[in-house]
Amino acid sequence: MAVEARIRQLGSRHQSLEQAIHDEMKRPASDDIRLKDLKRKKLKLKEEMESLRASH
């Protein structure tokens, strides 16, 4: 049960990062460093979710 809750929590954070990336890309002068950082964090969350799913 705790694993599913953690996966949902990570999924929510993943979605929030996706929205932040989308918002940043819509800006006329998007910050490439910020985009890179957001994408790195999003990938890390995705990898953690996949790891939890595989071990569950």
C-alpha positions as CSV (number, residue, x, y, z in Angstrom):
1,M,0.0,0.0,0.0
2,A,2.8,2.5,0.9
3,V,4.5,1.8,-2.5
4,E,1.4,2.8,-4.4
5,A,1.0,6.0,-2.4
6,R,4.6,6.9,-3.1
7,I,4.2,6.2,-6.8
8,R,1.1,8.5,-6.8
9,Q,3.0,11.2,-4.9
10,L,5.9,11.0,-7.4
11,G,3.4,11.0,-10.3
12,S,1.8,14.2,-9.0
13,R,5.2,15.9,-8.7
14,H,6.1,14.6,-12.2
15,Q,3.0,16.2,-13.6
16,S,3.8,19.5,-11.8
17,L,7.2,19.5,-13.3
18,E,5.7,18.8,-16.7
19,Q,3.5,21.9,-16.3
20,A,6.4,24.0,-15.2
21,I,8.4,22.9,-18.3
22,H,5.4,23.7,-20.5
23,D,5.0,27.2,-18.9
24,E,8.7,27.9,-19.2
25,M,8.8,27.0,-22.8
26,K,5.8,29.3,-23.6
27,R,7.8,32.3,-22.2
28,P,9.3,34.5,-24.9
29,A,12.8,34.3,-23.4
30,S,12.7,30.9,-21.7
31,D,15.6,30.1,-19.4
32,D,17.6,27.2,-20.9
33,I,19.3,26.4,-17.6
34,R,16.0,26.3,-15.8
35,L,14.5,24.1,-18.5
36,K,17.4,21.7,-18.3
37,D,17.1,21.5,-14.5
38,L,13.3,20.9,-14.6
39,K,13.7,18.2,-17.2
40,R,16.5,16.5,-15.2
41,K,14.2,16.5,-12.1
42,K,11.3,15.1,-14.1
43,L,13.5,12.3,-15.5
44,K,14.7,11.4,-12.0
45,L,11.1,11.1,-10.8
46,K,10.2,9.0,-13.7
47,E,13.1,6.6,-13.1
48,E,12.2,6.4,-9.4
49,M,8.6,5.6,-10.3
50,E,9.7,2.9,-12.7
51,S,12.0,1.4,-10.2
52,L,9.2,1.2,-7.6
53,R,6.8,-0.3,-10.0
54,A,9.4,-3.0,-11.0
55,S,10.2,-3.9,-7.4
56,H,6.5,-4.0,-6.4
